[in-house]
Amino acid sequence: MKQIPSILAIAFFLLISCQQEESPIKSGKGILSLTSVEVQAETVSQITTRAVAPGLIIEIIKEDGTTAAKYDEGATEATEKIVLDAGNYTLKAYSPNYGTIWSNNEKGEPIYYKEQTFTITAEKTSYLTLQVPMTNIGIRLVLPGNFSDYFDSHIFHAQIGERSVSLQNGETAYFPFPESSGIHLQYTLSAVNKDHETMQKEATYNGTFVAGHLYEVTYSLATRSLTW
């Protein structure tokens, strides 16, 4: 299986303002500056059967659980300097669709989430780098380029747990990461050839899923029949 990493990387720089007093103080103000958002390629794993960077919501939570600051996706304030009291915080970064549950009629989307603690210390500069990974998994159907030369139509179903989604060639469905090792991917491809004969292939992927991975189900052709 080939793999290409998929991670949203966010670099946060905590710049602590200098005080005019000669001796250090425990209280004071600090500045949080979000300087860049970087998107890397998705992780792709091929299941061979012979097989825009989302915006992020930023929350800064105080040690007592109250919210110090929150910025919706695309908020320009998040790119400016954020003044914070000295103390301990938790930064949460997540895509707007975090917590969404999709039905069988919806293909879903990648979901990103990450949280990390940090400390603002008066009269010091602190740097925080946060990587925000995709937390669910994707299933994509990839048919041979000459598939339409032999088949007039096809129906593909991918099922994980209770959710089953229909896909066309090249489409991707996103599923919650299976927490239980007993949950597998079941998939079926039914195709009608030029002689109007229906051919069907069913299979189960029993491998270990990894959150943030996109799994491609690919097929090859032997004459006019489907092979794994």
N, C-alpha and C positions, 0 to 999 in steps of 0.2 A: 504494500500500500504506500503510495507517495503522500507526503505530508508537507503542507505549506502553512506556517504559523498565522493565526488570526487574533490580533489583540489591538485594542485601542490603547494608545499610550498617551498619558497626560502628564506633563511636567509642571509641577507647582513649585514656586520659589517663595519661601517665607522670608521676607526682609524685615528685620526688626529695627524700628526707629531708634535713633540715638537720643539719650536724655542729656540735658545740659548739666545735671549734677555731676560732681567729680566721682562719687562713689556709686557702685552698682545698686540698683533697687530691684525688689522682687516684683513689684507691680509696674504697670506701664502699658503702652500700646505697641502692637506689632502690625505689620502689613503683609497681607497675602496677595501675591501676584500670580495670576494664571497666564503663562507666557505662550503656550503652544498646545495644539491638539494634533496627534499624529495617528494615522490609520495604517495598519499593515495588512498583508493579504490573509485570507482565511486559511484555516487548516483543512486540507482535503485528504480524505482516505477513500480509496477505491474498493468497493465490494465487487469483485469480478465474478460474474455469473456466466460463465462459458459454455463484467458488470460495469454609498455617499455617507460616507462616514455618518453614522447616526449621531444626532445631537445628544448631548448629555445634560442631565439635570444635576446641579451641584448643590449639596447640602453640607453645611458645617455645623456640627452638633457640639454643644458644650459638655463638660464632664458631668453636669447634673441632668443631662438629657434634654435640655431646652435647645432651641434652634438659634444659632448665632447669625446665620445667613443662609439664604436659599436663592438659587438662580435657575430660572427655567432655561430650556435649551435655546441657544442662540442669544441669550441675554448679554448685551454689551457690557453690563456692569461686571460680569464675571471675568472680563479681560482687563479690568482696571484694578487699581490697588484697593484691597479690602482691609480696612482697619479692624483689628481684633485686640481684645484685652489679652494680656499675658496669661497663659494657662494651658490646660490640656484640652484637646479637641479630637473629634472623629470626623473625617471627611468622607462623604458618600458621593459617589458618581455613578449614575445609572441612566439608561435609555428611557425615554418617556413610556415605552410599552412594558416596562418592568412590572411583573405581576399579572400580565394579561394571559388569559386562557382562551385558546382558539378552538372552534368547533371543527367537525369533519369537513365542513364546506369552506373552511379558510385554510390557507397555506401557512399563515404565521409569518413571523419575522425574527431576525436575530435579536436576542436580548442581552444587554450588557449591564454588569453590576460589579461594584467593588467598593469596599470601605477600608479605611486605614486611619490609625491614630497618629497625631502629631502634637508637638508642643511649641507654643509661642513663648520665647524667653526674651525678656527685656534686654536691650543693649547687645543683642547677638543676632546673627543672620543664620537662619535655618533653611535647609533645602529639602524638599519632599518630591520624590518621583513616584507617581502612581500609575500602574498598568491596569486598565479596565478590560477584562476578557469577556468574550461571549460565554454565557452560562448555559445555553441550550444547545441542541444538536440539529443539523440539517440533513435531509435525505434528498438526493437529486437523481433523476432518471437521465441516463446517457445512452442513447441508441446509436448503432452504427450509421455512418453517413449515407450508406446505400440502403438503409432500411426500407424506404418508400419504394425502391425498385422491386421488392418482393412482397410487401404488405400494404394493403389499402388503409387499414386502420388498426388502432391498438388502444387498450385500456390498461393502465397500471395503477395498482393500489399498494400503498405502504401503510403498515399498521404497527404501532408501538403502544402497548397497553390497550386501552379501550378506544383510542382515537385512530381512525383510518382516513387517509387522504388520497384522492385521485390526482395523478400527475400526468402531464404531457411531456414529451421529450424536452429536456433542458430545464424543466421547472424544478423548484426546490420547495419542500415542506419542512417546517421547523417544529420540533417536538421538545417538550421538557426533558432535561437530562434524567434518564432512568436511575433512580436512587437504589433500586433493588437489582441484584445480579440476575434474578429470575425473569426479568423483562427483556424480551428480544424483539428484533425487527422481523416482521413477517411481510413478504411482498409477493405480488402476483402480476404477471404480464400476460394478457390475452391479446392475440393479434390475428387478424383475418388476412390470409394471403390472396394472391391474384386469382387463385382457383376457388375463392370463397370458402376456403377451409379455415376453421378456427383452431389455432394452436395456443396452448396455455402452459406456462411455466410457473411453478410455485417454489418458494424457498424460504428458509429462515436463517437470519444472520445471528449466530450465537457468540460472536466476538465481544470483546469488552468495549463499551462506548467511552469516549472521552469528551467531556464538556468543551464546547468551542470548536468541535470538529464538524466538517461537512462530509458526509458519506455519499459517494457516487455509486449507484447501481448501474453496471454496464453489461451489455450483452454483445455477443459476436454471432455471426451468421455462418452456418455450414450449409451450402447450397441454398435451399429455400426454407430451412427450419432454424429455430432458435437453439443456440447452445449456450452452456454456462461458461 
